[in-house]
Amino acid sequence: MDEQEFMRRADACLARLEGWLEQASDTADFDYERKTGGIIEIDCGAGGKLIVNCHGAAREIWLAARSGGFHFRLQEDGRWCDTRSGEALEVALARCLSEQCGRELRPSN
């Protein structure tokens, strides 16, 4: 996959994540902002920040959280999965956000 195709697919993934974050922010205390360059910054106040960003050179989406840094690569089935654990991006984001917000959140489908 070339960089243009990666960015198209990554942007679609970030748009889905934004939709989920919009819904989740109704029940949990956090703010988020989509920034230029394929970045979503999530502020959990005293719980700290999470950063989701596209890394074109590696063709990955990265998640930075208090619990660590995670790299997600697009799979043949269209899911973005962690390169080490195989965990889906949506599941990892919900888990990390739950930890940092102190409220359990379910991943998007």
Secondary structure, 3 states (H helix, E strand, C coil): CCHHHHHHHHHHHHHHHHHHHHHHCCCCCCEEEEECCCEEEEECHHHCEEEEEEECCCCEEEEEECCEEEEEEECCCCCEEECCCCCEHHHHHHHHHHHHHCCCCCCCC
